[in-house]
Amino acid sequence: MDVDKLVDLATGPGGALVIVLIFLVGLYRLSRDFIIPMMKASVDRHLDQVDKMMNMHSDEHRAIMDVLTSMNGRVEKCRYQEGK
């Protein structure tokens, strides 16, 4: 093979196809080794924050319900005393 044929192969559609394949393999490896683990860690961190918020919300809800129950008892006690 002479140089002209090699240049034609390297710069023609075959060469472009090889470059695209190399690019796609690199993109696959990049996503497999870095992007997917990084996204997994980010999602796990987000879900942990959501769990903490839900627990905090449950505690706040329980405290609010206790206060409302106590207030309801006081109101009923006042109504009962007014009725006498």
C-alpha positions, -999 to 999 in steps of 0.1 A, spaced: 0 0 0 13 34 -9 8 65 12 -20 80 -9 -42 50 -3 -34 51 35 -43 88 36 -75 82 17 -85 54 42 -76 75 73 -94 106 61 -124 90 44 -156 76 58 -137 45 72 -115 68 92 -144 88 105 -161 56 115 -131 45 135 -129 79 152 -166 77 162 -161 42 175 -131 52 196 -151 82 209 -181 60 218 -159 35 236 -143 63 256 -177 78 264 -189 44 275 -159 39 298 -162 74 312 -199 69 320 -193 34 335 -163 44 356 -172 79 368 -206 93 359 -228 64 370 -211 59 404 -212 96 409 -249 98 401 -255 67 424 -238 85 453 -257 117 446 -290 98 446 -282 79 478 -273 112 495 -305 128 483 -326 98 495 -309 100 529 -318 137 532 -354 128 523 -355 101 550 -342 126 576 -368 151 565 -396 125 568 -384 115 603 -383 151 613 -418 157 598 -431 127 617 -417 140 650 -431 175 643 -465 159 634 -466 139 666 -457 170 687 -484 191 670 -510 163 675 -501 161 712 -505 199 716 -538 198 697 -551 169 718 -541 188 750 -558 220 738 -589 200 729 -590 185 764 -586 220 779 -615 234 757 -637 205 767 -628 210 804 -638 247 801 -670 238 783 -679 213 810 -672 238 838 -693 265 820 -722 240 818 -724 235 856 
